[in-house]
Amino acid sequence: MINGKKIVVVMPAYNAEQTLEKTYNEIPTDIVDEIILTDDCSSDQTVCKAHELGISEVIKHEVNRGYGGNQKTCYKRALEHGADIVIMLHPDYQYTPKLIHSMAYMIANDVYPVVLASRILGKGALRGGMPMIKFVSNRFLTLFENILINQKLSEYHSGYRAFSREVLECILFENNSDDFIFDNQMIAQIFYNGFEIGEMTCPTKYFEEASSINLKRSFIYGFGVMGVSILYRLDKWGLIKSKLFHKP
């Protein structure tokens, strides 16, 4: 806990057996109250490894629900457990858990209600092995989003995020896609509801075991990102009412 705030780390997992232990061992247990791992029907021994490590709660999807669907389970369960701060950490060891202290501190002390660990601030992305095509795509999509959403984030695509309970209870994340575009839809919802997002520099690692999406799905994701930004702008102008931002 920090300032009496219960901190829960959620880990949306898919075939993370080889990297889970390294990730778990770096989670700061002095402030993290619970860890919830949700396995999205992995074909390896991720669940067995999670139990072996003694992770607080392990949930296994019997069918693959997708990256976004996996996060929905994570956030709902964390809220049910009374979390005041929820930190989403990928178990593929691409992001260092050593930033959890700083991310949680910013929320617990009411600096920001949401914190993203940015790979783009500084030079960590390319130095950590981010492929140039991903780097260029990240920069283009982020510029597009900043213009339409009228913000100044360094990137919208980091998978390392911390949220206050208030934010998760306010936004309609259950209405989001079950695919990778879920992350982007969440950021749009956060800004739409008037919350601010803080960022901090995060070193990152790209290696064979780290999760990634193929070229085809990357293109689908890219067009989806632009679509979310356009929906946001049209809704703000009062031309449409998107289910991302409004209850039915």
ABEGO torsion letter per residue (X at the ends): XBGGBBBBBBBBBBGAAAAAAAAAAABBAAABABBBBBBBGBABAAAAAAAAAGBABBBBBABBAEAAAAAAAAAAAAAAAGBABBBBBBAAGABBAAAAAAAAAAAAAGABABBBBBAABEAAAAAAGBBAAAAAAAAAAAAAAAAAAGBABABAABABBBBBAAAAAABBAAABBABAAAAAAAAAAAAAAGBBBBBBBBBBBBBAABBBBBAAAAAAAAAAAAAAAAAAAAAAAGABBBAAABBX
